[in-house]
Amino acid sequence: MKRVITEDVIERLHALSPDVPVEMLISWESSDDAWFLKDENSMPIYANAEYSQLMVRGNQGSSSILSPFKPFITLHDRRVIEELRKIEAVGILPVNTHKTLSVFYCERMPYYDHHAHLSGIISHIKPLSIFTPRFFISGEEMGCLTTNCPTTLFSKKEWEVIFLILQGMPEKDIADTVHRTVRTIKFHKNNILAKSHCETTREFISESRGKKWDLYIPPLFSNPCYIIRG
């Protein structure tokens, strides 16, 4: 949580329309997630520092990080307005554009003023976390999916094989998925075990989970996308 200067928050609150409760604005300002408020006509009203980073244009006026998803965001907003409910999405940002939000969860929901009239849309974006039943067995913590490679120990092709091994796929299915021979997959697996100093695939899987390598999605499987759910 960040420290918030309440006087600054109140000053910003007075400049907003429609009125935003100070408690809500303080919560957004102090959050590590990205928060954004737009009116019912999709005109921006408020963005905290994290969401502002997603909207900033690059050098020489290049597109913002979210620009490739504009048609999907427009559809997402329209559904929120029409259905008057929270609608979720998940997605992957273009590679190397954001350190913590490379794989993200986004919820958009109606915003009502103090007269209970629909006056806008709240957008909330945060890293996409995973939670597995193993937590109840081993206490394994959940983590955030990422497209940022955790180590240069393995080659690009080895990471593709590692990703599929960690999904529980047998060698034949891995070979079919990456369009290589089973012999090539066995070769990669032997190199992976040697580099990680593991004797068996089972030992490697356990070590990978401990180092959170299982949260990494290689480029082959992480094309930029914005998928609206429900």
C-alpha positions as CSV (number, residue, x, y, z in Angstrom):
1,M,0.0,0.0,0.0
2,K,1.2,3.5,-0.8
3,R,0.9,6.4,1.5
4,V,-1.8,8.9,0.5
5,I,-1.8,12.6,1.2
6,T,-5.5,13.1,2.1
7,E,-5.5,16.8,1.2
8,D,-4.3,16.0,-2.3
9,V,-6.9,13.4,-2.7
10,I,-9.7,15.7,-1.6
11,E,-8.5,18.4,-3.9
12,R,-8.6,16.0,-6.8
13,L,-12.0,14.8,-5.7
14,H,-13.5,18.3,-5.9
15,A,-12.3,18.4,-9.6
16,L,-14.1,15.3,-10.6
17,S,-17.6,14.9,-12.1
18,P,-19.6,12.9,-11.2
19,D,-18.7,13.2,-7.5
20,V,-16.6,10.3,-6.3
21,P,-16.7,9.4,-2.6
22,V,-13.4,10.3,-0.9
23,E,-13.2,6.8,0.6
24,M,-13.3,5.2,-2.9
25,L,-10.7,7.6,-4.3
26,I,-8.3,7.0,-1.4
27,S,-8.7,3.3,-2.0
28,W,-7.8,3.7,-5.6
29,E,-4.9,6.1,-5.0
30,S,-3.4,3.7,-2.5
31,S,-3.8,0.5,-4.5
32,D,-1.1,-1.2,-6.4
33,D,-3.7,-2.2,-9.0
34,A,-4.8,0.0,-12.0
35,W,-8.1,1.8,-11.5
36,F,-9.9,4.0,-14.0
37,L,-13.3,5.8,-14.1
38,K,-15.0,7.0,-17.3
39,D,-18.5,8.5,-17.8
40,E,-21.3,6.7,-19.6
41,N,-20.0,8.2,-22.9
42,S,-16.6,6.7,-22.3
43,M,-14.9,10.0,-21.5
44,P,-12.1,9.7,-18.9
45,I,-12.8,11.1,-15.5
46,Y,-10.1,9.5,-13.3
47,A,-7.1,7.2,-13.5
48,N,-4.7,6.3,-10.7
49,A,-0.9,6.3,-11.4
50,E,-0.9,2.6,-12.4
51,Y,-3.7,2.9,-15.0
52,S,-2.1,6.1,-16.3
53,Q,1.0,4.1,-17.2
54,L,-1.2,1.9,-19.4
55,M,-2.5,5.0,-21.2
56,V,0.7,6.8,-21.8
57,R,1.8,7.0,-25.4
58,G,5.3,5.8,-26.2
59,N,8.2,7.7,-27.9
60,Q,7.4,9.7,-31.0
61,G,3.6,9.4,-30.3
62,S,3.5,5.6,-30.6
63,S,0.4,3.8,-29.3
64,S,-0.2,3.2,-25.6
65,I,0.0,-0.3,-24.1
66,L,-3.8,-0.8,-24.2
67,S,-4.2,0.6,-27.7
68,P,-4.2,-2.8,-29.5
69,F,-7.2,-3.8,-27.4
70,K,-9.4,-0.7,-28.1
71,P,-12.1,-2.6,-30.0
72,F,-12.4,-5.2,-27.2
73,I,-12.4,-2.6,-24.5
74,T,-15.2,-0.7,-26.3
75,L,-17.2,-4.0,-26.5
76,H,-16.5,-4.7,-22.9
77,D,-17.7,-1.2,-21.9
78,R,-20.8,-1.5,-24.0
79,R,-21.8,-4.8,-22.4
80,V,-21.4,-3.3,-18.9
81,I,-23.7,-0.4,-19.8
82,E,-26.3,-2.7,-21.5
83,E,-26.3,-5.5,-18.9
84,L,-25.7,-3.3,-15.9
85,R,-23.4,-5.8,-14.2
86,K,-19.7,-6.5,-13.7
87,I,-18.1,-8.3,-16.6
88,E,-14.6,-9.8,-16.4
89,A,-11.8,-10.2,-19.0
90,V,-8.3,-11.7,-19.0
91,G,-5.5,-10.9,-21.3
92,I,-1.8,-10.7,-22.2
93,L,0.0,-7.4,-23.0
94,P,2.5,-7.1,-25.8
95,V,5.9,-8.5,-24.6
96,N,8.1,-6.3,-22.5
97,T,5.5,-3.5,-22.2
98,H,4.7,-3.9,-18.5
99,K,6.6,-5.7,-15.7
100,T,3.8,-6.7,-13.4
101,L,0.7,-6.7,-15.7
102,S,2.1,-8.8,-18.6
103,V,-0.8,-11.3,-17.9
104,F,-3.8,-9.5,-16.4
105,Y,-7.3,-9.7,-15.1
106,C,-9.7,-6.9,-15.8
107,E,-13.1,-6.2,-14.3
108,R,-15.4,-3.4,-15.6
109,M,-18.5,-2.5,-13.7
110,P,-21.2,0.1,-13.6
111,Y,-20.6,3.2,-11.5
112,Y,-23.6,4.9,-9.9
113,D,-23.8,8.4,-8.5
114,H,-25.3,9.3,-5.1
115,H,-28.8,9.4,-6.7
116,A,-28.3,5.8,-7.8
117,H,-28.2,6.9,-11.5
118,L,-25.7,5.1,-13.8
119,S,-23.0,7.7,-14.4
120,G,-20.0,5.7,-15.7
121,I,-17.8,2.6,-15.7
122,I,-15.2,1.6,-13.2
123,S,-12.2,-0.4,-14.7
124,H,-9.9,-2.4,-12.5
125,I,-6.8,-4.2,-13.8
126,K,-4.5,-6.4,-11.8
127,P,-2.0,-9.2,-12.4
128,L,-3.7,-12.5,-13.1
129,S,-3.1,-14.8,-10.2
130,I,-3.6,-18.6,-10.1
131,F,-4.7,-20.7,-7.2
132,T,-4.6,-24.5,-7.2
133,P,-5.9,-27.1,-4.9
134,R,-2.3,-27.9,-3.9
135,F,-2.6,-25.0,-1.5
136,F,-4.8,-27.1,0.7
137,I,-2.3,-29.9,0.7
138,S,1.1,-28.2,0.9
139,G,0.3,-24.6,1.6
140,E,1.7,-23.7,-1.8
141,E,1.1,-19.9,-2.3
142,M,-0.6,-18.6,-5.4
143,G,1.3,-16.5,-7.8
144,C,0.9,-14.2,-10.8
145,L,1.3,-15.4,-14.3
146,T,3.9,-13.6,-16.3
147,T,5.5,-13.4,-19.8
148,N,8.8,-12.1,-18.3
149,C,11.4,-14.9,-18.5
150,P,12.5,-15.9,-14.9
151,T,16.0,-17.1,-15.9
152,T,18.3,-17.3,-18.9
153,L,19.4,-20.8,-17.9
154,F,17.3,-22.4,-20.6
155,S,17.0,-21.7,-24.3
156,K,13.8,-20.4,-26.0
157,K,12.9,-23.9,-27.3
158,E,13.7,-25.5,-23.9
159,W,11.3,-23.1,-22.2
160,E,8.5,-24.1,-24.6
161,V,9.1,-27.7,-23.6
162,I,9.3,-26.8,-19.9
163,F,6.0,-25.0,-20.1
164,L,4.2,-28.0,-21.6
165,I,5.9,-30.4,-19.2
166,L,4.6,-28.3,-16.3
167,Q,1.1,-28.7,-17.8
168,G,1.4,-32.4,-17.4
169,M,1.7,-33.2,-21.1
170,P,3.4,-36.4,-22.3
171,E,6.3,-36.3,-24.8
172,K,4.1,-37.3,-27.8
173,D,1.6,-34.4,-27.1
174,I,4.5,-32.0,-26.5
175,A,6.0,-33.0,-29.8
176,D,2.7,-32.5,-31.6
177,T,2.1,-29.1,-30.0
178,V,5.5,-27.6,-30.9
179,H,5.8,-29.5,-34.2
180,R,8.9,-31.4,-33.4
181,T,9.8,-35.0,-33.2
182,V,9.6,-37.1,-30.0
183,R,13.3,-37.6,-30.3
184,T,13.9,-33.9,-30.3
185,I,11.7,-33.5,-27.2
186,K,13.7,-36.2,-25.4
187,F,16.8,-34.3,-26.3
188,H,15.5,-31.1,-24.9
189,K,14.3,-32.8,-21.7
190,N,17.8,-34.3,-21.1
191,N,19.3,-30.8,-21.5
192,I,16.7,-29.3,-19.1
193,L,17.4,-32.0,-16.4
194,A,21.2,-31.5,-16.8
195,K,21.0,-27.7,-16.6
196,S,18.7,-27.9,-13.5
197,H,20.7,-30.7,-11.9
198,C,17.6,-32.8,-11.5
199,E,17.6,-36.6,-11.9
200,T,13.9,-37.0,-12.9
201,T,11.1,-35.1,-14.5
202,R,9.2,-35.3,-11.3
203,E,12.1,-33.7,-9.4
204,F,12.3,-30.9,-12.0
205,I,8.5,-30.2,-11.8
206,S,8.8,-29.9,-8.0
207,E,11.8,-27.5,-8.3
208,S,10.1,-25.5,-11.0
209,R,7.1,-24.9,-8.7
210,G,9.3,-23.9,-5.9
211,K,11.0,-21.3,-8.1
212,K,7.7,-20.3,-9.7
213,W,8.9,-21.2,-13.1
214,D,5.4,-22.7,-13.7
215,L,4.0,-19.1,-13.8
216,Y,6.0,-18.2,-16.9
217,I,4.3,-18.3,-20.3
218,P,6.8,-18.4,-23.2
219,P,6.3,-16.2,-26.3
220,L,4.9,-19.1,-28.4
221,F,1.9,-19.3,-26.1
222,S,1.5,-15.7,-25.0
223,N,0.3,-13.7,-28.0
224,P,-1.3,-10.4,-27.0
225,C,-5.0,-10.9,-26.3
226,Y,-8.1,-9.5,-24.5
227,I,-10.7,-12.2,-23.7
228,I,-14.1,-11.1,-22.3
229,R,-15.6,-13.7,-20.1
230,G,-19.3,-14.4,-19.5
